[in-house]
Each structure stands twice: as structure tokens, then as C-alpha cells.
Amino acid sequence: MKRVNTVLAALVVVAGFYFGLSFLIGGADAAAGFGISPWPTDGGSGYYIVKGVRDIAYGLTALILLLMGHRKALGFVILADTVMPLGDCIAVMTHGGTVAYALAVHGSAAVLVALIGVLLLVEQRRK
């Protein structure tokens, strides 16, 4: 179970870096897949930076805890990070996106992130 959880936690880290860098490098392209339309008329460049840095920061936090072996803290941090895809889901539903898209993309991400956090915490209880 520990190996599987390590791989899943590493995927959380990779996802944070992937989404963060996607918004920093190709903001408009990344934003097109987010689910909110229309985008700001100014190009939304400030939004891309905020979104990119946010995702990289959560990836770095998880990476540090993973590398240091603080698996219980990592589980709690990943569980707390569930707030981000939940917030994204609500943002899409309330700002021009469809409920189906919001749930399929951001809702499923929230469930997956929560599951990974719980698995890491359950792993710690079994020791």
C-alpha cells in the first residue's frame, strides 16, 4: 500500500507542476480547458499567473513533504488541497460553464485528491 500511495502522492505533485506550468507558459490554451467562458477581454494574463503559481505552490508543498517522508502531514495537506478543485468546480458552475463539465473535470479531481489524502492517512493508522 505504501508504494501505491507514494505513486499517487507523486501524481499530485506532478499534476500541480503540470497545471501550474501550463497556465504560466500557455495561459490561453490552458484556460480553454478550464471550463469558464468567456475569458476576460484583457487576455486574463494576471489570472494565468495567479492560477499557475497557486498550482505550483501546492505541488511544491506536497513534494517537500513526500521527499522528507512526512507521510501523515502529506496526507493532511493533500486532503486540505481538495479545496482547490472544489473551488474550481464551483467557479465553473457559477461563471458560465456547464455543471456536467465542472463535475467531470474539477469534481472528479476533487474526489481523486481527497481519496489520495485519505489513503495516506489510512496508511499511517495501519502502522
A tleap script that builds the chain and sets N, CA, C and O, in Angstrom:
source leaprc.protein.ff14SB
mol = sequence {
  NMET LYS ARG VAL ASN THR VAL LEU ALA ALA
  LEU VAL VAL VAL ALA GLY PHE TYR PHE GLY
  LEU SER PHE LEU ILE GLY GLY ALA ASP ALA
  ALA ALA GLY PHE GLY ILE SER PRO TRP PRO
  THR ASP GLY GLY SER GLY TYR TYR ILE VAL
  LYS GLY VAL ARG ASP ILE ALA TYR GLY LEU
  THR ALA LEU ILE LEU LEU LEU MET GLY HIE
  ARG LYS ALA LEU GLY PHE VAL ILE LEU ALA
  ASP THR VAL MET PRO LEU GLY ASP CYS ILE
  ALA VAL MET THR HIE GLY GLY THR VAL ALA
  TYR ALA LEU ALA VAL HIE GLY SER ALA ALA
  VAL LEU VAL ALA LEU ILE GLY VAL LEU LEU
  LEU VAL GLU GLN ARG ARG CLYS
}
set mol.1.N position { 0.826 -1.200 0.000 }
set mol.1.CA position { 0.000 0.000 0.000 }
set mol.1.C position { 0.869 1.264 0.000 }
set mol.1.O position { 0.512 2.273 -0.608 }
set mol.2.N position { 2.004 1.195 0.683 }
set mol.2.CA position { 2.862 2.376 0.776 }
set mol.2.C position { 3.384 2.783 -0.605 }
set mol.2.O position { 3.439 3.972 -0.918 }
set mol.3.N position { 3.763 1.810 -1.427 }
set mol.3.CA position { 4.254 2.135 -2.778 }
set mol.3.C position { 3.162 2.775 -3.624 }
set mol.3.O position { 3.404 3.765 -4.314 }
set mol.4.N position { 1.967 2.210 -3.569 }
set mol.4.CA position { 0.845 2.763 -4.345 }
set mol.4.C position { 0.559 4.189 -3.893 }
set mol.4.O position { 0.366 5.078 -4.723 }
set mol.5.N position { 0.530 4.409 -2.588 }
set mol.5.CA position { 0.277 5.755 -2.071 }
set mol.5.C position { 1.384 6.726 -2.451 }
set mol.5.O position { 1.115 7.899 -2.712 }
set mol.6.N position { 2.620 6.252 -2.487 }
set mol.6.CA position { 3.731 7.107 -2.900 }
set mol.6.C position { 3.562 7.527 -4.354 }
set mol.6.O position { 3.774 8.690 -4.699 }
set mol.7.N position { 3.185 6.588 -5.196 }
set mol.7.CA position { 2.955 6.909 -6.613 }
set mol.7.C position { 1.803 7.898 -6.740 }
set mol.7.O position { 1.896 8.864 -7.498 }
set mol.8.N position { 0.715 7.666 -6.005 }
set mol.8.CA position { -0.432 8.584 -6.073 }
set mol.8.C position { -0.053 9.976 -5.577 }
set mol.8.O position { -0.445 10.977 -6.177 }
set mol.9.N position { 0.707 10.046 -4.485 }
set mol.9.CA position { 1.154 11.344 -3.971 }
set mol.9.C position { 2.063 12.034 -4.985 }
set mol.9.O position { 1.988 13.249 -5.167 }
set mol.10.N position { 2.919 11.258 -5.641 }
set mol.10.CA position { 3.783 11.831 -6.678 }
set mol.10.C position { 2.947 12.374 -7.834 }
set mol.10.O position { 3.308 13.384 -8.437 }
set mol.11.N position { 1.835 11.713 -8.146 }
set mol.11.CA position { 0.941 12.212 -9.194 }
set mol.11.C position { 0.323 13.553 -8.807 }
set mol.11.O position { 0.119 14.411 -9.666 }
set mol.12.N position { 0.026 13.739 -7.527 }
set mol.12.CA position { -0.482 15.034 -7.049 }
set mol.12.C position { 0.567 16.109 -7.305 }
set mol.12.O position { 0.248 17.206 -7.765 }
set mol.13.N position { 1.821 15.786 -7.003 }
set mol.13.CA position { 2.914 16.736 -7.232 }
set mol.13.C position { 3.035 17.058 -8.716 }
set mol.13.O position { 3.108 18.225 -9.103 }
set mol.14.N position { 3.057 16.026 -9.535 }
set mol.14.CA position { 3.200 16.217 -10.984 }
set mol.14.C position { 2.029 17.022 -11.531 }
set mol.14.O position { 2.219 17.898 -12.375 }
set mol.15.N position { 0.822 16.733 -11.059 }
set mol.15.CA position { -0.362 17.477 -11.524 }
set mol.15.C position { -0.230 18.958 -11.178 }
set mol.15.O position { -0.550 19.822 -11.995 }
set mol.16.N position { 0.240 19.246 -9.975 }
set mol.16.CA position { 0.422 20.649 -9.582 }
set mol.16.C position { 1.398 21.369 -10.491 }
set mol.16.O position { 1.145 22.492 -10.928 }
set mol.17.N position { 2.516 20.716 -10.771 }
set mol.17.CA position { 3.501 21.327 -11.664 }
set mol.17.C position { 2.965 21.437 -13.089 }
set mol.17.O position { 3.157 22.456 -13.752 }
set mol.18.N position { 2.300 20.397 -13.552 }
set mol.18.CA position { 1.772 20.400 -14.918 }
set mol.18.C position { 0.753 21.527 -15.121 }
set mol.18.O position { 0.868 22.316 -16.059 }
set mol.19.N position { -0.246 21.595 -14.231 }
set mol.19.CA position { -1.264 22.625 -14.387 }
set mol.19.C position { -0.685 24.013 -14.165 }
set mol.19.O position { -1.031 24.954 -14.880 }
set mol.20.N position { 0.197 24.145 -13.174 }
set mol.20.CA position { 0.810 25.441 -12.916 }
set mol.20.C position { 1.637 25.934 -14.087 }
set mol.20.O position { 1.496 27.079 -14.516 }
set mol.21.N position { 2.501 25.071 -14.606 }
set mol.21.CA position { 3.330 25.471 -15.746 }
set mol.21.C position { 2.490 25.694 -17.004 }
set mol.21.O position { 2.810 26.559 -17.820 }
set mol.22.N position { 1.417 24.917 -17.161 }
set mol.22.CA position { 0.528 25.116 -18.317 }
set mol.22.C position { -0.040 26.521 -18.325 }
set mol.22.O position { -0.108 27.157 -19.377 }
set mol.23.N position { -0.451 27.016 -17.157 }
set mol.23.CA position { -1.015 28.362 -17.085 }
set mol.23.C position { 0.060 29.428 -17.199 }
set mol.23.O position { -0.200 30.500 -17.745 }
set mol.24.N position { 1.262 29.164 -16.698 }
set mol.24.CA position { 2.332 30.155 -16.803 }
set mol.24.C position { 2.900 30.242 -18.210 }
set mol.24.O position { 3.242 31.331 -18.670 }
set mol.25.N position { 3.005 29.110 -18.900 }
set mol.25.CA position { 3.618 29.089 -20.223 }
set mol.25.C position { 2.602 29.341 -21.331 }
set mol.25.O position { 2.868 30.114 -22.251 }
set mol.26.N position { 1.466 28.709 -21.252 }
set mol.26.CA position { 0.456 28.833 -22.308 }
set mol.26.C position { -0.903 29.132 -21.717 }
set mol.26.O position { -1.845 28.358 -21.884 }
set mol.27.N position { -1.006 30.249 -21.028 }
set mol.27.CA position { -2.215 30.594 -20.287 }
set mol.27.C position { -3.508 30.458 -21.055 }
set mol.27.O position { -4.455 29.843 -20.565 }
set mol.28.N position { -3.567 31.013 -22.239 }
set mol.28.CA position { -4.818 30.982 -23.008 }
set mol.28.C position { -5.204 29.561 -23.388 }
set mol.28.O position { -6.382 29.206 -23.340 }
set mol.29.N position { -4.236 28.755 -23.763 }
set mol.29.CA position { -4.523 27.368 -24.121 }
set mol.29.C position { -4.977 26.574 -22.905 }
set mol.29.O position { -5.927 25.796 -22.993 }
set mol.30.N position { -4.312 26.761 -21.778 }
set mol.30.CA position { -4.700 26.056 -20.556 }
set mol.30.C position { -6.080 26.507 -20.088 }
set mol.30.O position { -6.887 25.693 -19.638 }
set mol.31.N position { -6.340 27.788 -20.195 }
set mol.31.CA position { -7.622 28.324 -19.752 }
set mol.31.C position { -8.782 27.791 -20.577 }
set mol.31.O position { -9.893 27.640 -20.068 }
set mol.32.N position { -8.529 27.508 -21.838 }
set mol.32.CA position { -9.590 26.993 -22.707 }
set mol.32.C position { -10.149 25.680 -22.176 }
set mol.32.O position { -11.323 25.382 -22.397 }
set mol.33.N position { -9.345 24.898 -21.487 }
set mol.33.CA position { -9.804 23.633 -20.942 }
set mol.33.C position { -10.323 23.716 -19.525 }
set mol.33.O position { -10.720 22.701 -18.954 }
set mol.34.N position { -10.330 24.906 -18.945 }
set mol.34.CA position { -10.749 25.070 -17.558 }
set mol.34.C position { -12.253 24.964 -17.394 }
set mol.34.O position { -12.730 24.400 -16.409 }
set mol.35.N position { -13.014 25.505 -18.356 }
set mol.35.CA position { -14.463 25.377 -18.312 }
set mol.35.C position { -15.254 26.653 -18.138 }
set mol.35.O position { -16.484 26.608 -18.118 }
set mol.36.N position { -14.591 27.794 -18.011 }
set mol.36.CA position { -15.288 29.073 -17.874 }
set mol.36.C position { -15.183 29.835 -19.186 }
set mol.36.O position { -14.112 29.928 -19.785 }
set mol.37.N position { -16.297 30.370 -19.615 }
set mol.37.CA position { -16.323 31.142 -20.851 }
set mol.37.C position { -17.313 32.276 -20.687 }
set mol.37.O position { -18.351 32.053 -20.066 }
set mol.38.N position { -17.082 33.438 -21.178 }
set mol.38.CA position { -15.906 33.910 -21.902 }
set mol.38.C position { -14.809 34.358 -20.939 }
set mol.38.O position { -15.055 34.626 -19.763 }
set mol.39.N position { -13.607 34.429 -21.471 }
set mol.39.CA position { -12.469 34.867 -20.676 }
set mol.39.C position { -12.408 36.382 -20.656 }
set mol.39.O position { -13.030 37.032 -21.496 }
set mol.40.N position { -11.664 36.963 -19.707 }
set mol.40.CA position { -11.553 38.423 -19.632 }
set mol.40.C position { -11.072 39.022 -20.953 }
set mol.40.O position { -10.266 38.423 -21.665 }
set mol.41.N position { -11.582 40.213 -21.266 }
set mol.41.CA position { -11.226 40.854 -22.524 }
set mol.41.C position { -9.767 41.308 -22.556 }
set mol.41.O position { -9.218 41.543 -23.632 }
set mol.42.N position { -9.139 41.434 -21.394 }
set mol.42.CA position { -7.737 41.860 -21.368 }
set mol.42.C position { -6.779 40.693 -21.573 }
set mol.42.O position { -5.566 40.854 -21.441 }
set mol.43.N position { -7.309 39.537 -21.889 }
set mol.43.CA position { -6.462 38.370 -22.118 }
set mol.43.C position { -6.282 37.521 -20.880 }
set mol.43.O position { -5.819 36.386 -20.984 }
set mol.44.N position { -6.630 38.027 -19.722 }
set mol.44.CA position { -6.568 37.247 -18.496 }
set mol.44.C position { -5.174 36.908 -18.021 }
set mol.44.O position { -5.003 35.972 -17.240 }
set mol.45.N position { -4.172 37.641 -18.472 }
set mol.45.CA position { -2.798 37.279 -18.145 }
set mol.45.C position { -2.538 37.261 -16.634 }
set mol.45.O position { -1.795 36.409 -16.147 }
set mol.46.N position { -3.132 38.174 -15.905 }
set mol.46.CA position { -2.975 38.165 -14.448 }
set mol.46.C position { -3.562 36.914 -13.827 }
set mol.46.O position { -2.997 36.351 -12.889 }
set mol.47.N position { -4.690 36.486 -14.349 }
set mol.47.CA position { -5.330 35.260 -13.865 }
set mol.47.C position { -4.415 34.058 -14.107 }
set mol.47.O position { -4.271 33.206 -13.231 }
set mol.48.N position { -3.802 33.983 -15.277 }
set mol.48.CA position { -2.945 32.849 -15.611 }
set mol.48.C position { -1.781 32.739 -14.627 }
set mol.48.O position { -1.422 31.638 -14.210 }
set mol.49.N position { -1.200 33.859 -14.262 }
set mol.49.CA position { -0.084 33.863 -13.325 }
set mol.49.C position { -0.546 33.385 -11.950 }
set mol.49.O position { 0.110 32.549 -11.329 }
set mol.50.N position { -1.670 33.912 -11.477 }
set mol.50.CA position { -2.193 33.521 -10.167 }
set mol.50.C position { -2.490 32.019 -10.143 }
set mol.50.O position { -2.088 31.319 -9.213 }
set mol.51.N position { -3.181 31.534 -11.148 }
set mol.51.CA position { -3.536 30.120 -11.218 }
set mol.51.C position { -2.280 29.264 -11.324 }
set mol.51.O position { -2.176 28.238 -10.652 }
set mol.52.N position { -1.343 29.661 -12.141 }
set mol.52.CA position { -0.117 28.894 -12.308 }
set mol.52.C position { 0.703 28.812 -11.037 }
set mol.52.O position { 1.156 27.731 -10.661 }
set mol.53.N position { 0.899 29.934 -10.374 }
set mol.53.CA position { 1.692 29.963 -9.144 }
set mol.53.C position { 0.989 29.176 -8.042 }
set mol.53.O position { 1.647 28.475 -7.274 }
set mol.54.N position { -0.330 29.280 -7.954 }
set mol.54.CA position { -1.094 28.530 -6.948 }
set mol.54.C position { -0.865 27.033 -7.109 }
set mol.54.O position { -0.586 26.338 -6.132 }
set mol.55.N position { -0.978 26.541 -8.321 }
set mol.55.CA position { -0.830 25.109 -8.562 }
set mol.55.C position { 0.600 24.632 -8.326 }
set mol.55.O position { 0.810 23.544 -7.789 }
set mol.56.N position { 1.577 25.433 -8.722 }
set mol.56.CA position { 2.964 25.067 -8.459 }
set mol.56.C position { 3.247 25.057 -6.961 }
set mol.56.O position { 3.966 24.181 -6.480 }
set mol.57.N position { 2.700 26.009 -6.216 }
set mol.57.CA position { 2.914 26.064 -4.769 }
set mol.57.C position { 2.366 24.820 -4.075 }
set mol.57.O position { 3.012 24.278 -3.177 }
set mol.58.N position { 1.189 24.366 -4.479 }
set mol.58.CA position { 0.680 23.166 -3.811 }
set mol.58.C position { 1.490 21.948 -4.232 }
set mol.58.O position { 1.666 21.026 -3.435 }
set mol.59.N position { 1.982 21.922 -5.457 }
set mol.59.CA position { 2.846 20.829 -5.885 }
set mol.59.C position { 4.156 20.809 -5.107 }
set mol.59.O position { 4.629 19.746 -4.704 }
set mol.60.N position { 4.739 21.984 -4.897 }
set mol.60.CA position { 5.982 22.072 -4.122 }
set mol.60.C position { 5.779 21.644 -2.674 }
set mol.60.O position { 6.615 20.941 -2.108 }
set mol.61.N position { 4.678 22.064 -2.080 }
set mol.61.CA position { 4.386 21.687 -0.694 }
set mol.61.C position { 4.295 20.173 -0.567 }
set mol.61.O position { 4.894 19.582 0.332 }
set mol.62.N position { 3.549 19.550 -1.463 }
set mol.62.CA position { 3.412 18.093 -1.431 }
set mol.62.C position { 4.758 17.424 -1.699 }
set mol.62.O position { 5.087 16.428 -1.055 }
set mol.63.N position { 5.536 17.952 -2.633 }
set mol.63.CA position { 6.838 17.376 -2.957 }
set mol.63.C position { 7.770 17.414 -1.751 }
set mol.63.O position { 8.440 16.423 -1.458 }
set mol.64.N position { 7.820 18.521 -1.063 }
set mol.64.CA position { 8.690 18.643 0.109 }
set mol.64.C position { 8.318 17.610 1.166 }
set mol.64.O position { 9.189 16.931 1.711 }
set mol.65.N position { 7.029 17.492 1.453 }
set mol.65.CA position { 6.595 16.520 2.464 }
set mol.65.C position { 6.859 15.087 2.014 }
set mol.65.O position { 7.230 14.238 2.825 }
set mol.66.N position { 6.671 14.820 0.733 }
set mol.66.CA position { 6.923 13.486 0.200 }
set mol.66.C position { 8.404 13.128 0.309 }
set mol.66.O position { 8.751 12.032 0.751 }
set mol.67.N position { 9.273 14.051 -0.093 }
set mol.67.CA position { 10.715 13.794 -0.054 }
set mol.67.C position { 11.250 13.679 1.370 }
set mol.67.O position { 12.202 12.940 1.620 }
set mol.68.N position { 10.641 14.404 2.300 }
set mol.68.CA position { 11.082 14.347 3.694 }
set mol.68.C position { 10.498 13.147 4.439 }
set mol.68.O position { 10.893 12.857 5.568 }
set mol.69.N position { 9.562 12.460 3.805 }
set mol.69.CA position { 8.977 11.274 4.434 }
set mol.69.C position { 7.909 11.574 5.466 }
set mol.69.O position { 7.570 10.707 6.272 }
set mol.70.N position { 7.383 12.766 5.458 }
set mol.70.CA position { 6.326 13.145 6.405 }
set mol.70.C position { 4.961 12.765 5.824 }
set mol.70.O position { 4.190 13.626 5.398 }
set mol.71.N position { 4.682 11.466 5.815 }
set mol.71.CA position { 3.526 10.947 5.097 }
set mol.71.C position { 2.205 11.342 5.746 }
set mol.71.O position { 1.226 11.583 5.040 }
set mol.72.N position { 2.155 11.413 7.071 }
set mol.72.CA position { 0.915 11.814 7.730 }
set mol.72.C position { 0.609 13.276 7.407 }
set mol.72.O position { -0.524 13.613 7.062 }
set mol.73.N position { 1.603 14.131 7.515 }
set mol.73.CA position { 1.413 15.540 7.169 }
set mol.73.C position { 1.048 15.676 5.699 }
set mol.73.O position { 0.206 16.499 5.339 }
set mol.74.N position { 1.683 14.867 4.845 }
set mol.74.CA position { 1.365 14.878 3.422 }
set mol.74.C position { -0.091 14.517 3.191 }
set mol.74.O position { -0.765 15.143 2.373 }
set mol.75.N position { -0.585 13.510 3.907 }
set mol.75.CA position { -1.988 13.119 3.787 }
set mol.75.C position { -2.918 14.262 4.150 }
set mol.75.O position { -3.893 14.518 3.442 }
set mol.76.N position { -2.628 14.956 5.251 }
set mol.76.CA position { -3.473 16.079 5.658 }
set mol.76.C position { -3.397 17.242 4.662 }
set mol.76.O position { -4.409 17.874 4.361 }
set mol.77.N position { -2.188 17.520 4.152 }
set mol.77.CA position { -2.031 18.609 3.183 }
set mol.77.C position { -2.787 18.289 1.891 }
set mol.77.O position { -3.484 19.145 1.346 }
set mol.78.N position { -2.647 17.065 1.410 }
set mol.78.CA position { -3.358 16.687 0.187 }
set mol.78.C position { -4.855 16.730 0.419 }
set mol.78.O position { -5.604 17.172 -0.452 }
set mol.79.N position { -5.301 16.278 1.578 }
set mol.79.CA position { -6.733 16.358 1.899 }
set mol.79.C position { -7.195 17.817 1.916 }
set mol.79.O position { -8.269 18.135 1.404 }
set mol.80.N position { -6.393 18.694 2.500 }
set mol.80.CA position { -6.738 20.123 2.518 }
set mol.80.C position { -6.726 20.709 1.110 }
set mol.80.O position { -7.505 21.611 0.804 }
set mol.81.N position { -5.845 20.198 0.255 }
set mol.81.CA position { -5.767 20.698 -1.123 }
set mol.81.C position { -7.017 20.372 -1.937 }
set mol.81.O position { -7.192 20.890 -3.040 }
set mol.82.N position { -7.874 19.527 -1.405 }
set mol.82.CA position { -9.142 19.220 -2.078 }
set mol.82.C position { -9.977 20.480 -2.263 }
set mol.82.O position { -10.828 20.545 -3.149 }
set mol.83.N position { -9.730 21.474 -1.428 }
set mol.83.CA position { -10.458 22.739 -1.524 }
set mol.83.C position { -10.243 23.391 -2.896 }
set mol.83.O position { -11.154 24.028 -3.423 }
set mol.84.N position { -9.062 23.240 -3.470 }
set mol.84.CA position { -8.773 23.901 -4.757 }
set mol.84.C position { -9.640 23.365 -5.895 }
set mol.84.O position { -10.309 24.166 -6.548 }
set mol.85.N position { -9.671 22.059 -6.172 }
set mol.85.CA position { -10.551 21.617 -7.257 }
set mol.85.C position { -12.035 21.807 -6.935 }
set mol.85.O position { -12.843 21.999 -7.844 }
set mol.86.N position { -12.400 21.755 -5.654 }
set mol.86.CA position { -13.797 22.047 -5.299 }
set mol.86.C position { -14.132 23.501 -5.627 }
set mol.86.O position { -15.197 23.792 -6.172 }
set mol.87.N position { -13.225 24.402 -5.294 }
set mol.87.CA position { -13.434 25.818 -5.628 }
set mol.87.C position { -13.484 26.038 -7.124 }
set mol.87.O position { -14.295 26.823 -7.615 }
set mol.88.N position { -12.617 25.345 -7.854 }
set mol.88.CA position { -12.633 25.442 -9.312 }
set mol.88.C position { -13.962 24.932 -9.869 }
set mol.88.O position { -14.517 25.518 -10.798 }
set mol.89.N position { -14.465 23.842 -9.300 }
set mol.89.CA position { -15.737 23.268 -9.727 }
set mol.89.C position { -16.874 24.274 -9.533 }
set mol.89.O position { -17.700 24.475 -10.424 }
set mol.90.N position { -16.899 24.888 -8.381 }
set mol.90.CA position { -17.939 25.884 -8.086 }
set mol.90.C position { -17.789 27.092 -9.002 }
set mol.90.O position { -18.784 27.629 -9.490 }
set mol.91.N position { -16.550 27.523 -9.239 }
set mol.91.CA position { -16.310 28.670 -10.124 }
set mol.91.C position { -16.839 28.388 -11.523 }
set mol.91.O position { -17.476 29.247 -12.133 }
set mol.92.N position { -16.579 27.199 -12.029 }
set mol.92.CA position { -17.044 26.861 -13.380 }
set mol.92.C position { -18.568 26.836 -13.424 }
set mol.92.O position { -19.173 27.357 -14.361 }
set mol.93.N position { -19.189 26.229 -12.412 }
set mol.93.CA position { -20.658 26.133 -12.399 }
set mol.93.C position { -21.340 27.491 -12.272 }
set mol.93.O position { -22.447 27.680 -12.775 }
set mol.94.N position { -20.685 28.432 -11.607 }
set mol.94.CA position { -21.327 29.721 -11.355 }
set mol.94.C position { -20.863 30.833 -12.294 }
set mol.94.O position { -21.305 31.975 -12.163 }
set mol.95.N position { -19.976 30.513 -13.239 }
set mol.95.CA position { -19.463 31.545 -14.132 }
set mol.95.C position { -19.457 31.124 -15.597 }
set mol.95.O position { -18.470 31.313 -16.308 }
set mol.96.N position { -20.555 30.561 -16.029 }
set mol.96.CA position { -20.728 30.317 -17.454 }
set mol.96.C position { -20.403 28.928 -17.941 }
set mol.96.O position { -20.679 28.605 -19.096 }
set mol.97.N position { -19.821 28.089 -17.095 }
set mol.97.CA position { -19.529 26.720 -17.509 }
set mol.97.C position { -20.714 25.811 -17.225 }
set mol.97.O position { -21.655 26.199 -16.533 }
set mol.98.N position { -20.663 24.617 -17.757 }
set mol.98.CA position { -21.757 23.677 -17.524 }
set mol.98.C position { -21.493 22.870 -16.255 }
set mol.98.O position { -20.346 22.643 -15.870 }
set mol.99.N position { -22.569 22.446 -15.622 }
set mol.99.CA position { -22.455 21.622 -14.424 }
set mol.99.C position { -21.767 20.302 -14.769 }
set mol.99.O position { -20.928 19.813 -14.013 }
set mol.100.N position { -22.129 19.736 -15.907 }
set mol.100.CA position { -21.535 18.458 -16.314 }
set mol.100.C position { -20.021 18.573 -16.456 }
set mol.100.O position { -19.280 17.709 -15.989 }
set mol.101.N position { -19.566 19.643 -17.102 }
set mol.101.CA position { -18.124 19.835 -17.291 }
set mol.101.C position { -17.442 20.072 -15.944 }
set mol.101.O position { -16.387 19.501 -15.667 }
set mol.102.N position { -18.043 20.906 -15.119 }
set mol.102.CA position { -17.470 21.216 -13.809 }
set mol.102.C position { -17.293 19.948 -12.984 }
set mol.102.O position { -16.246 19.739 -12.372 }
set mol.103.N position { -18.311 19.113 -12.970 }
set mol.103.CA position { -18.236 17.885 -12.188 }
set mol.103.C position { -17.283 16.872 -12.806 }
set mol.103.O position { -16.533 16.204 -12.094 }
set mol.104.N position { -17.313 16.757 -14.129 }
set mol.104.CA position { -16.459 15.775 -14.804 }
set mol.104.C position { -14.977 16.112 -14.640 }
set mol.104.O position { -14.160 15.219 -14.418 }
set mol.105.N position { -14.632 17.380 -14.747 }
set mol.105.CA position { -13.222 17.776 -14.686 }
set mol.105.C position { -12.791 18.087 -13.252 }
set mol.105.O position { -11.898 17.433 -12.713 }
set mol.106.N position { -13.412 19.065 -12.650 }
set mol.106.CA position { -12.968 19.552 -11.349 }
set mol.106.C position { -13.534 18.724 -10.194 }
set mol.106.O position { -12.841 18.485 -9.205 }
set mol.107.N position { -14.768 18.294 -10.311 }
set mol.107.CA position { -15.361 17.453 -9.266 }
set mol.107.C position { -14.636 16.126 -9.147 }
set mol.107.O position { -14.345 15.667 -8.042 }
set mol.108.N position { -14.343 15.506 -10.290 }
set mol.108.CA position { -13.621 14.234 -10.247 }
set mol.108.C position { -12.206 14.428 -9.705 }
set mol.108.O position { -11.690 13.557 -9.005 }
set mol.109.N position { -11.581 15.549 -10.019 }
set mol.109.CA position { -10.250 15.840 -9.475 }
set mol.109.C position { -10.321 15.979 -7.957 }
set mol.109.O position { -9.440 15.489 -7.250 }
set mol.110.N position { -11.353 16.638 -7.454 }
set mol.110.CA position { -11.519 16.796 -6.003 }
set mol.110.C position { -11.684 15.439 -5.327 }
set mol.110.O position { -11.094 15.193 -4.275 }
set mol.111.N position { -12.477 14.563 -5.922 }
set mol.111.CA position { -12.677 13.226 -5.354 }
set mol.111.C position { -11.359 12.453 -5.350 }
set mol.111.O position { -11.026 11.802 -4.359 }
set mol.112.N position { -10.613 12.520 -6.445 }
set mol.112.CA position { -9.339 11.810 -6.540 }
set mol.112.C position { -8.334 12.337 -5.524 }
set mol.112.O position { -7.657 11.552 -4.861 }
set mol.113.N position { -8.229 13.642 -5.397 }
set mol.113.CA position { -7.294 14.238 -4.444 }
set mol.113.C position { -7.686 13.851 -3.012 }
set mol.113.O position { -6.822 13.503 -2.207 }
set mol.114.N position { -8.974 13.911 -2.696 }
set mol.114.CA position { -9.443 13.521 -1.365 }
set mol.114.C position { -9.120 12.053 -1.089 }
set mol.114.O position { -8.678 11.708 0.007 }
set mol.115.N position { -9.338 11.197 -2.076 }
set mol.115.CA position { -9.057 9.773 -1.920 }
set mol.115.C position { -7.577 9.534 -1.634 }
set mol.115.O position { -7.235 8.725 -0.771 }
set mol.116.N position { -6.709 10.225 -2.344 }
set mol.116.CA position { -5.264 10.070 -2.121 }
set mol.116.C position { -4.900 10.516 -0.707 }
set mol.116.O position { -4.118 9.851 -0.027 }
set mol.117.N position { -5.465 11.642 -0.262 }
set mol.117.CA position { -5.212 12.112 1.107 }
set mol.117.C position { -5.669 11.099 2.146 }
set mol.117.O position { -4.948 10.819 3.104 }
set mol.118.N position { -6.854 10.554 1.962 }
set mol.118.CA position { -7.378 9.552 2.899 }
set mol.118.C position { -6.507 8.294 2.890 }
set mol.118.O position { -6.211 7.740 3.949 }
set mol.119.N position { -6.099 7.845 1.712 }
set mol.119.CA position { -5.243 6.652 1.634 }
set mol.119.C position { -3.932 6.850 2.385 }
set mol.119.O position { -3.448 5.933 3.048 }
set mol.120.N position { -3.362 8.039 2.284 }
set mol.120.CA position { -2.123 8.312 3.021 }
set mol.120.C position { -2.366 8.299 4.528 }
set mol.120.O position { -1.518 7.835 5.290 }
set mol.121.N position { -3.517 8.806 4.959 }
set mol.121.CA position { -3.822 8.809 6.393 }
set mol.121.C position { -4.138 7.407 6.896 }
set mol.121.O position { -3.746 7.052 8.008 }
set mol.122.N position { -4.826 6.616 6.113 }
set mol.122.CA position { -5.127 5.231 6.486 }
set mol.122.C position { -3.843 4.426 6.577 }
set mol.122.O position { -3.690 3.585 7.462 }
set mol.123.N position { -2.927 4.683 5.666 }
set mol.123.CA position { -1.626 4.009 5.704 }
set mol.123.C position { -0.947 4.232 7.040 }
set mol.123.O position { -0.341 3.310 7.585 }
set mol.124.N position { -1.037 5.426 7.571 }
set mol.124.CA position { -0.394 5.754 8.839 }
set mol.124.C position { -1.063 5.048 10.011 }
set mol.124.O position { -0.389 4.683 10.975 }
set mol.125.N position { -2.368 4.850 9.944 }
set mol.125.CA position { -3.087 4.166 11.037 }
set mol.125.C position { -2.707 2.694 11.118 }
set mol.125.O position { -2.721 2.114 12.203 }
set mol.126.N position { -2.372 2.088 9.998 }
set mol.126.CA position { -2.076 0.663 9.958 }
set mol.126.C position { -0.713 0.334 10.557 }
set mol.126.O position { -0.435 -0.828 10.857 }
set mol.127.N position { 0.135 1.334 10.733 }
set mol.127.CA position { 1.477 1.073 11.276 }
set mol.127.C position { 1.419 0.789 12.758 }
set mol.127.O position { 2.452 0.547 13.382 }
savepdb mol mol.pdb
quit
